[in-house]
Amino acid sequence: MDERAVIRFTGRLAPASFTSFARHRAARLSLRLDAWQVDKHQARAVLHGPPDLLDAFEMACALGPLDCIVLHVMRGE
């Protein structure tokens, strides 16, 4: 059963590389990325997919690309 998740990442982000990284991970996990907002301090993703794969996306993006440092990850609106 698919779930909807809103995941926020905060830290020191490079918007272009974090966007590319997150979109690639969502596609690899077959998640539907419905909305994406990012700046140099935070990113917000709205996704749909199986709960375990949403968790995998969260973990992958928390580790992020090399030029980004994710300090906090939060779920919810």
C-alpha positions in Angstrom: 0.0 0.0 0.0 1.4 3.4 -1.0 1.7 6.3 1.5 2.2 10.0 1.0 5.1 11.5 2.8 6.4 15.1 3.2 10.1 15.1 4.1 12.1 18.1 4.9 15.9 18.3 4.9 17.8 21.1 6.5 21.4 21.9 6.5 24.0 23.3 4.1 22.7 22.3 0.7 23.9 22.9 -2.9 20.4 23.2 -4.6 21.4 21.9 -8.0 23.3 18.8 -6.8 20.8 18.0 -4.1 17.9 18.3 -6.6 19.7 16.0 -9.0 20.6 13.5 -6.3 17.0 13.5 -4.8 15.3 13.1 -8.2 17.7 10.3 -9.1 17.1 8.4 -5.8 13.3 8.8 -6.1 13.4 7.4 -9.7 15.6 4.5 -8.6 13.2 3.6 -5.8 10.2 4.0 -8.1 8.7 6.7 -5.9 6.4 9.4 -7.3 7.9 12.8 -6.5 4.9 15.2 -6.6 6.6 18.4 -5.3 10.1 19.6 -4.7 11.3 22.8 -3.3 14.9 23.5 -2.4 17.2 26.4 -1.5 20.7 26.5 0.2 19.2 25.8 3.7 16.3 23.4 3.2 14.5 21.1 0.8 11.0 19.8 0.9 9.8 16.7 -0.9 6.3 15.4 -1.3 6.4 11.7 -2.3 4.2 8.7 -2.8 5.3 5.1 -2.5 5.7 2.1 -0.3 6.7 3.0 3.3 10.0 1.1 3.2 11.0 2.8 0.0 10.1 6.2 1.5 12.4 5.4 4.4 15.2 4.4 2.0 14.8 7.8 0.1 15.0 9.6 3.4 18.1 7.8 4.4 19.8 8.3 1.0 19.1 12.0 1.0 20.2 12.3 4.6 23.6 11.1 3.5 23.2 13.2 0.3 25.7 14.2 -2.3 29.3 15.1 -1.2 28.8 18.8 -1.5 25.8 18.9 0.9 25.5 18.5 4.7 22.1 17.4 5.9 21.8 18.3 9.6 18.1 17.4 10.3 15.4 15.4 8.6 11.7 15.8 9.5 8.6 14.2 8.3 5.2 15.9 8.2 3.6 19.0 6.7 
